[in-house]
Amino acid sequence: MGFFDKLKKSFSNKEDQELYTTGLEPTKATFGNKLKEMFMGKPKFDDAWYDHLLAVLIQSDVSLKSAQKIIKAFRKKVKSNMTQEESLELLVEIILEQYGDDVAPYEVEPGRLNTILVVGVNGSGKTTTCAKLAAQYHQDGKKVLLVGGDTFRAAGSSQLQVWADEIGVDFVGGKENADPASVYVDAARYAKEGNFDVMICDSAGRLQNKVNLMKELEKMKRVLEREAGSIDHTYLVIDGNTGQNGLSQARVFTEVTPVDSLIVTKLDGSPKGGVLLSIKDELGLKVSHIGLGEKVNDLRPFDIQAYLYQLVYNHEL
């Protein structure tokens, strides 16, 4: 069985394959098609071809360092007698090897309060992602509390309250410009008194000053750990349209707070999508979820094999 056949078999068993198919169409139409075009005809695999491949990867938001690593491994393994399909399969297989296995979304530990912190810049879809996570845990029968810790953004907390009402989960928030740490104190105490299973905490996402961001996050974490007992998982939310800026954002946040996994939003509107490969390669941070639409159920566990298969499948060379 060929490598693409294995990816196809894995994808055919995926419950949300339709959402992956439609949600990744913009990325496939640019990043995927450009990759496939590199192998049409009879490529010579000379320096000019590799320069072109490097340009395609970088244009698709794969960082220079990651792109050079992919190309180095490909040059080492490609053979002149390979068919076009075999050489394309080799490239995709190398990308898969360098990314590694998927990381599973956080699983709630029963019998206690599980505290989840969600960080990311304003505009990344962070608040909406909090709501989508809450909806998933709520659908699993968990008692969920949403916490509006983004008190510095106008309507940030009230936006999350609207989501909470729509989903049918509890909410604790604060007034605009209130100290978010004080909101966390109230929320943690409310969650413990109410025997909640999951507390999902939104946070401010101001990146204008890294020192201030660090101080804010350190205070939030300290309060959460004291009041809730622990922070069980920290998700970093990145907008899939931000490209290499997403890598810069991820680097800043990982410098100021431990991050367990990455959520890439708005991939259904992203023509590139290569940044998630670079964040893993350069920062060791893997994607647990991707956002493939506006609906509450359009936040899906990330599957690297499904992602790569959708990128290049069903194309005649």
C-alpha positions in Angstrom: 0.0 0.0 0.0 1.4 3.4 -1.0 1.8 6.3 1.4 -1.2 8.2 -0.1 -3.3 5.1 0.1 -2.5 4.9 3.9 -3.5 8.5 4.3 -6.7 8.0 2.3 -7.6 5.0 4.5 -7.0 7.0 7.6 -9.0 9.9 6.3 -11.9 7.7 5.2 -12.4 6.6 8.8 -12.5 10.1 10.1 -15.9 11.2 11.4 -15.6 14.8 10.5 -14.1 14.2 7.0 -16.7 16.5 5.3 -15.7 19.4 7.5 -12.0 18.8 6.8 -12.8 18.6 3.1 -14.7 21.9 2.9 -12.8 23.7 5.7 -9.4 23.2 4.2 -10.4 24.1 0.6 -8.7 27.6 0.6 -5.4 26.1 1.9 -5.6 23.3 -0.6 -6.4 25.7 -3.5 -3.1 27.5 -2.9 -0.6 25.7 -0.7 -1.6 22.2 -1.8 -2.0 23.0 -5.5 1.4 24.8 -5.6 3.1 21.8 -4.1 1.5 19.4 -6.6 2.5 21.6 -9.5 6.1 21.2 -8.5 5.9 17.6 -9.4 4.0 17.9 -12.7 5.9 17.1 -15.9 9.3 15.6 -15.3 11.0 17.7 -12.6 14.8 17.7 -12.7 15.3 18.2 -9.0 18.1 20.7 -9.8 19.0 23.8 -7.8 16.5 25.9 -9.6 13.7 23.4 -8.7 14.7 23.4 -5.1 14.8 27.2 -5.0 11.2 27.2 -6.4 10.1 24.6 -3.8 11.7 26.8 -1.0 9.7 29.8 -2.4 6.4 27.8 -2.4 6.9 26.7 1.2 7.8 30.2 2.4 4.8 31.7 0.5 2.6 29.2 2.3 3.9 30.5 5.7 6.3 27.7 6.4 9.3 29.4 8.0 12.7 29.6 6.3 14.2 27.3 8.9 11.5 24.7 8.6 11.4 24.9 4.8 15.2 24.3 4.6 14.9 21.3 7.0 12.1 19.8 4.8 14.1 20.3 1.6 17.3 18.9 3.1 15.6 15.7 4.0 13.9 15.5 0.6 17.1 16.0 -1.3 18.7 13.2 0.7 16.0 10.6 0.0 14.6 11.5 -3.5 15.8 9.2 -6.4 15.9 10.1 -10.0 13.9 7.0 -11.0 10.9 7.9 -8.8 7.6 8.6 -10.5 6.1 12.0 -10.0 3.6 10.5 -7.6 6.3 8.7 -5.6 8.4 11.9 -5.2 5.3 13.9 -4.1 4.5 11.2 -1.6 8.0 11.4 -0.3 7.8 15.1 0.3 4.5 14.7 2.2 5.9 11.8 4.1 8.9 13.9 5.2 6.6 16.7 6.4 4.6 14.1 8.4 7.7 12.7 9.9 9.0 16.1 10.9 5.6 17.0 12.5 5.2 13.7 14.3 2.2 12.3 16.0 -0.9 14.3 16.9 -1.4 15.7 20.4 -4.8 14.9 21.9 -7.1 17.6 23.2 -7.2 17.9 27.0 -9.3 15.2 28.6 -11.2 16.2 31.8 -10.3 14.3 34.9 -13.5 13.3 36.7 -14.3 14.2 40.3 -12.6 17.5 40.5 -12.4 21.0 39.0 -10.4 21.1 35.8 -9.0 24.5 35.0 -8.2 25.6 31.4 -6.5 28.8 30.5 -6.9 30.2 27.0 -4.3 32.8 25.8 -3.7 34.6 22.5 -3.8 38.0 20.9 -7.0 40.0 20.5 -8.6 39.2 17.2 -7.3 35.7 17.0 -10.7 34.1 17.8 -9.7 33.4 21.4 -13.0 34.3 23.0 -15.1 32.4 20.4 -12.7 29.5 20.9 -13.4 29.5 24.6 -17.1 29.2 23.8 -16.5 26.4 21.3 -14.5 24.4 23.9 -17.2 25.0 26.5 -19.8 23.7 24.0 -17.8 20.5 23.4 -17.4 19.7 27.1 -21.0 20.6 27.8 -22.1 18.2 25.0 -20.0 15.5 26.8 -22.1 16.0 29.9 -19.7 18.1 31.9 -20.7 21.0 34.1 -18.9 23.9 32.6 -18.1 27.5 33.7 -17.0 30.1 31.3 -14.9 33.0 32.7 -14.6 36.4 31.0 -11.1 37.3 31.9 -10.6 39.6 28.9 -11.7 42.7 30.8 -9.5 45.2 28.9 -11.3 44.8 25.6 -14.6 46.6 25.1 -17.4 44.0 25.2 -15.0 41.1 25.6 -16.6 39.8 28.7 -20.2 40.5 27.5 -19.5 38.7 24.2 -18.5 35.5 26.2 -21.6 35.8 28.3 -23.8 35.8 25.2 -22.1 32.6 24.1 -22.5 31.1 27.5 -26.3 31.8 27.4 -26.6 30.3 23.9 -24.6 27.2 24.9 -26.4 26.8 28.2 -23.4 27.0 30.5 -22.7 29.2 33.5 -20.7 32.4 33.3 -18.6 34.7 35.6 -17.3 37.9 34.2 -16.1 41.4 35.3 -16.7 45.0 34.3 -14.6 46.6 31.6 -11.1 47.4 32.8 -11.6 45.4 36.0 -8.6 43.4 37.3 -8.9 40.0 35.5 -7.2 38.3 38.4 -10.1 39.4 40.7 -12.5 37.9 38.1 -10.6 34.6 38.4 -10.9 34.7 42.2 -14.7 35.0 42.0 -14.9 32.4 39.3 -12.8 29.8 41.0 -14.7 30.1 44.3 -18.0 29.9 42.4 -16.8 26.8 40.5 -15.7 25.0 43.6 -18.9 25.8 45.5 -21.0 24.7 42.5 -19.0 21.4 41.9 -18.1 22.3 38.3 -16.1 19.9 36.2 -14.5 22.4 33.9 -13.6 26.1 34.2 -12.5 27.7 30.9 -10.8 31.1 31.5 -10.5 33.7 28.7 -7.6 36.2 29.1 -6.5 39.6 27.8 -4.5 39.5 24.6 -2.6 42.7 24.5 0.8 42.3 22.8 1.9 46.0 22.7 4.2 45.5 25.6 5.6 42.1 26.4 6.6 43.1 29.9 3.0 44.1 30.8 1.7 40.9 29.1 4.1 38.9 31.2 3.1 40.6 34.5 -0.6 40.2 33.7 -0.3 36.5 32.8 1.9 35.8 35.8 -0.6 37.4 38.1 -3.5 35.5 36.4 -1.7 32.2 36.6 -0.7 32.7 40.3 -4.3 33.5 41.2 -5.7 30.6 39.3 -3.3 28.2 40.8 -4.0 29.4 44.3 -7.8 29.6 44.0 -8.4 26.6 41.7 -5.5 24.4 42.8 -3.9 24.1 39.4 -4.0 25.1 35.7 -4.5 21.8 34.0 -4.1 22.9 30.4 -3.1 26.2 28.6 -4.3 26.6 25.0 -2.6 29.2 22.8 -5.0 30.5 20.0 -3.5 31.6 16.7 -5.4 33.0 13.7 -4.5 30.9 10.7 -4.5 34.0 8.5 -1.7 35.7 10.3 1.0 33.7 8.7 4.5 34.1 10.0 3.2 36.7 12.5 1.5 33.7 14.1 4.9 32.1 14.7 6.1 35.4 16.3 3.0 35.5 18.5 3.5 31.9 19.6 7.2 32.6 20.4 6.2 35.6 22.6 3.5 33.7 24.5 5.7 30.6 25.1 8.4 33.0 26.5 5.9 34.4 29.1 3.8 31.3 30.0 3.9 27.5 29.6 1.7 26.4 26.7 0.4 22.9 26.4 -1.1 23.0 22.9 -2.1 25.2 20.0 -5.5 26.0 18.5 -5.3 27.4 15.0 -8.5 29.3 14.1 -10.0 30.5 10.8 -8.3 27.9 8.6 -11.4 27.7 6.5 -10.5 31.2 5.3 -6.7 30.8 5.1 -5.0 30.4 1.7 -1.8 29.3 3.3 -1.9 27.3 6.5 1.8 26.3 6.7 2.5 28.2 9.9 1.3 25.3 12.1 4.2 23.2 10.7 6.7 25.9 11.6 5.4 26.5 15.1 5.8 22.8 15.9 9.2 22.6 14.3 10.6 25.8 15.9 8.8 25.9 19.2 7.9 22.2 19.8 4.3 23.2 20.1 1.7 21.0 18.4 -1.9 21.7 17.3 -4.7 20.1 19.3 -7.6 21.8 17.5 -8.3 23.7 14.2 -11.1 26.0 13.5 -12.9 25.2 10.2 -15.9 27.4 10.3 -18.1 29.8 12.3 -20.4 27.3 13.9 -20.0 26.1 17.5 -19.1 22.6 16.4 -16.6 23.7 13.7 -13.7 23.5 16.2 -12.2 20.1 15.5 -9.4 17.9 16.9 -6.4 18.3 14.6 -5.3 15.3 12.6 -2.0 15.9 10.7 -2.6 13.0 8.4 -6.1 14.3 7.4 -4.6 17.8 7.0 -1.8 16.5 4.6 -4.1 14.2 2.7 -6.6 17.0 2.1 -3.7 19.2 1.0 -2.7 17.1 -1.9 -5.2 14.3 -2.5 -7.3 13.5 -5.6 -5.0 15.1 -8.2 -3.9 13.6 -11.4 -0.2 14.0 -12.0 
